[in-house]
């Protein structure tokens, strides 16, 4: 066993001690990335070049491993359910990404069947097909896709997903770099039309944390995931305002653990410690790390 394997095993033990100390059966992570290997490698290449969509930041990939090893790592951490967040950067990609994700879910029973979408003429058709095939969560990426989530091409699709009660994890905040349609205003327009849409705002909506908390307080089906929020890495350039911590505590039943595994520039354990040091209490941590997602997905 080499030093890297030893370090990984040590981290897995620490992660298990974290959730075991809370009396949990494990973790549920709603924001992990699995996608076709050649697509994932393209994503990693983009991170390696410190591209503009990541704000020109240095972003080493901590878990640059093959699919089977990444899956084994999550299981070793005690992650009982996770997602395959994948997303198109242009029209014409979503349908075949959904086909890949359906196959991945069939061969990976602890992965919540994930699908995606993009504003294009056939979006309602393939989203309906994915829902009928058992998709349990969708991923939308406003920044990478470069689209307005309130685009008329998506109007009926959001309604379909609201009626079906399928959650959508959506990267719509302006971090780590703004896009043409990022920020709370386009999402507010989507929610005004579809107040029961189960949107999960990725990354706590960074850096517009408080504006997205406003939406969660206004719409009872809006949730936020913790992905990369509160970590040393993010606090250095997009800190969460301490004045908003009481609001975060009050919304404890609608905050979900997300990590961005495997494409994170620090160990998985650090996200958990970042949540713990908020000092919002063990009940809050139990809800965020397991119970809220367990309830949302009926696990």
Residue, then its C-alpha position, 0 to 999 in steps of 0.5 A: x500500500x503506497x502513501x496515497x492509499x494510506x492517506x485515503x484510508x485515513x480520510x475515509x476513517x475520519x469521514x466515517x467518524x464524523x457521521x458516526x459521531x452524529x448518530x447517522x447511518x452515513x451521508x447523502x451527497x446531492x452534488x457529485x459528478x459522474x459523466x462519460x469519461x471523455x467529457x469529465x476529462x475535458x472538464x478537468x482539462x478546463x480546470x487545469x488551464x484556470x479558465x474564465x468560468x472558474x474565475x482564473x483560480x488555481x484549482x487542483x483536482x483532488x480525486x483525479x481517478x477512474x470511475x470505479x475508483x471514484x465510486x469506491x471512494x464515496x462508498x468508503x466514505x460512507x456516502x449512502x446515496x449520491x448523484x451524477x451531476x452532468x450538464x451540456x454546454x451547448x444544444x444537442x448534448x443533453x439527450x445522449x448525456x441522459x442516456x449515459x446517466x440512465x445506464x450509469x444509474x442501472x449499474x450503480x444502484x446507490x447513485x440517484x438517477x440523474x438527468x439534465x437539460x438545455x433550452x432547445x426545441x425537443x427539451x420537453x420531450x427528452x425531459x419527459x422521457x427521462x422522468x418516465x424512465x425514473x430520473x430522480x434529480x436533474x442538473x441545470x448549469x446556467x453558467x456553463x450552458x450560457x442560457x436564461x433559465x426563464x427562456x420560453x423554450x424551458x417554460x413547459x419543461x419547468x412546469x413538467x418537473x414541478x408537477x412531477x416533483x423531481x428536484x433540480x440542482x441548478x448552478x445559477x449563482x455568479x460564482x466562481x465567475x459570473x455568466x450572462x444569465x447568472x444571479x437571482x433575478x432569472x431564477x425569481x422569474x422561473x419561480x414566479x411561474x412555477x412556485x412549487x418547482x423543487x429547485x436546489x440552488x447549488x453552492x448556496x448561490x454563491x456569491x449572492x448568498x443572501x438573495x438566494x436565501x430570500x428566494x428560499x424563504x419566499x418559496x417553500x420548495x426551494x433548497x440550497x446545497x452546501x457545495x464548496x460553501x464555507x470551505x477555506x478555498x471559497x471563503x478566501x474569495x467569496x465568503x459567506x456573510x456571518x450576518x446570514x448565519x441565523x437565516x441558515x440555521x432557520x432554513x436547516x430543513x432545506x439545506x442539503x450536503x453537496x461536495x462537488x466530488x471529485x473535482x474539488x481542490x481539497x479533501x472531501x473531509x474539509x467540506x464536512x469540517x467547514x459545516x461543523x465549524x459553523x457551530x449550528x449544532x448537531x441537529x442542523x448537521x444531521x439534517x444537512x448531511x443526511x435527513x433532508x435529502x433522505x426525506x426529499x428523495x424518499x430514501 
